[in-house]
Every structure is written in structure tokens, then in C-alpha cells.
Amino acid sequence: MDDPAYRVEVERRRGRGASANPSGRYEPAQREAFDDGWDLDDELPALPTEVIVEKPRTIVTRNDSPDILFEKSINPYRGCEHGCAYCFARPTHAFQGLSSGLDFETKIFAKPNAAELLEKELRAAKYEPTTIALGSNTDPYQPVERRFRITRSILEVLDRMNHPVGIVTKSGLVTRDIDILSRMAERQLVKVAISVTTLDPKLARRMEPRAAAPAKRLDTIRRLTEAGIPVSVLVAPIIPAINDHEIEAILKACAEAGAQEAGYVLLRLPHDLKDLMRDWLAEHYPDKLKHVFTLLQEARGGKDYDAEWSTRQSGVGPYAWMLGRRFETAAERLGLNKRNLRLRKDLFAVPPKETGQLSLF
């Protein structure tokens, strides 16, 4: 962790979640530091956010994992500027030949042709409508959405075709689209899940440096609810010895703000994310590092992570069982999950293409 080829100076990464930028697992070369004899005092600039325009040929991703509740998803962006230290999507940046560390939160891939591709796929003769998930990998309302508006353009297509959508975000920017979302909610076509990891603003700043503050997320739940949009809360991820004591408090605050459903996920550490989280703990909570991983390994069958479909979201063993019972008890007491709103797919209809020509009749 002290290798300068691995770590990045604090001042350069201020406002970022990861403390390092290790080589991606598919990169053909590995970085190694060495002293070249030049003792320069010049400071390197802070790490900027770079947006790379990507033009995929398809936009809807199919899912066959049995423990995930959706079959189709759209991710308008790769990478996420929120910089959440724990993000399970970080290792996906390796497919771009990049690091799951600082590259993930500073090199963002945007898909501005997403709405066009979506409309084309929905118009296919054999298309069968099922709920599309927005934000299953990276946040569809991360900061670059203010400029690119890709998520809004996707919602405009779904609204026009009466297609159901579920959104997961931790950004207050989702309220910008209340005009579309409230119309869709009237037809039972949308649900929004707000991820609330902690109510402690100091912890949130360290853990999710460019995401909305906890109070802003509660206000977002309130505003969406007042607009008639069904909202659930995701206590995700639960990190042992860091935020696990907040389960009941988070659920209570979100229920009071208007959330009607709730879920949780135990911290997932695929691939090199386990090393990045060790770095983060070593920097911010060195006294808790060992305890965090001891509890996590207890819930993961002795390993840092177990990708088994049936247990990867919640873990196994006494600690995982206790978390589950605490969550269920609190949710029941607060009246959460009394109903499971099912979105409608029977309203789906493909409107005729606009040709720009007037009909004779």
C-alpha cells in the first residue's frame, strides 16, 4: 500500500473515494515505481474527471442471475464519479483496460445514443416487455448526467411506450425528472429505490465523497413520495463494524420520509475490490480493519467474498443471520414491505414512427 506506483497522494485525490490506482487485472503491463534521480518539488495536479463518449450497438443487458429481481437493465454510464469506496461495480472497469481504483471514478464512459438504441430494441417484432432496471451497476444520476441527460432521454422513451422501469440511485438529481416519473407512476410503471448507507455525514463524506449527503437523500425520498412516486430504501451495503449499527435508524428515518419498501445487501468484494477496501480502512479506520474482515469472513464462509448466487447478497453464519433478523424486525415494526408493488407490463405499446409526412386520410 505504501508503493508510490500504487498509491496516489492525498492532495491529488481529494474528493475521491479510492486511495490507489492499481493496474487492472487484464492490463498487459504492471506499474512499478523507481527513483530516476530527479528530485522535483513540482506538485502534480488534482485528478480531473474525464468523460469518454462510447457508442455501443445495443443498450439493454440481459440478466440470468436467479437472486436478482430483474431480467433486463440499462447502464447509461460506465464508471461512477460518486467514488463510493465499496462499489461492487469497480472491477468492471478492467474490461476497459483500466483500474478499479481511481480510474473508475475519474474516467467515465457515457452512452449518448442510449435512447435511440432503446427505441430500436423496443420496436423489435419479438420484444417482450419486462421491467428494465436503471442503475443496477453504476448510478444513472451521477454528476455527469446533469450535462448529458442520457437517463432522462431513456425515461422519455419508456414513458412514451408505457414500459415499466425500476431505478436505483443515491442522487438527489432524480427529482429533476419528477415530471416524467409522476406520469409513469400514475400508470404503475415506475419504482425508485434510494440507497442510504449511513445517516452520519462524516462517514458518508469519507465513504461516498461525491454522492448526495444523507439529509439530501431523505429529502429526495420525501419529494418523490409527495409526487406520488413509490419509493423503497436500500440499506446497502452493510459494512461490518462501520455502519451495521445504523440499520434500524436508517429504516426509521426513511420510513418517516415516505419509503414503503426496503431491502439490504451485505458488503460484496469481488476481485480486487477487497484490496481497495483494505486500503480505505487502513487510511480511515485502521483500528477496525481486522475486525471488519473477521466479521465479513465469518459471513462469507471463511473468505473475503463468496459469489454464490443464493447467499452473495446476505451472507451465511451467525453474524449474517443476526443482520437479517434485525432488518426484518425493524422493517416489520415500521410497516415496511407490507406490499410489493408490481409494475404493469400490459400497457406496453409501440407508437407509430414519426415520418414527417402527413396522411392523406
Salt bridges, closest charged atoms under 4 A:
GLU11 OE2 - ARG14 NH2 2.44
GLU54 OE1 - ARG78 NE 2.89
ASP67 OD2 - ARG312 NE 2.86
GLU81 OE2 - ARG210 NH1 2.95
ASP103 OD1 - LYS107 NZ 3.54
GLU105 OE2 - ARG90 NH2 2.71
GLU119 OE2 - ARG123 NH2 3.08
GLU119 OE1 - ARG160 NH2 2.48
GLU121 OE1 - ARG62 NH1 3.45
ASP139 OD2 - HIS82 ND1 3.59
GLU145 OE2 - ARG176 NH2 2.76
GLU156 OE2 - ARG152 NE 3.63
ASP159 OD2 - ARG183 NH2 2.70
ASP159 OD1 - ARG187 NH2 2.30
ASP177 OD1 - ARG152 NH1 2.72
ASP177 OD1 - ARG176 NE 2.91
ASP179 OD2 - ARG152 NH2 2.76
GLU208 OE1 - ARG217 NH2 2.57
ASP219 OD1 - ARG222 NH1 3.92
GLU248 OE1 - ARG326 NH2 2.81
GLU256 OE2 - LYS252 NZ 2.62
GLU261 OE1 - LYS191 NZ 3.10
GLU283 OE1 - ARG7 NH2 3.52
GLU283 OE2 - ARG13 NH1 3.22
ASP304 OD2 - ARG278 NH1 2.92
ASP306 OD1 - LYS303 NZ 3.96
GLU328 OE2 - ARG325 NH2 2.84
ASP346 OD2 - ARG344 NH2 2.63
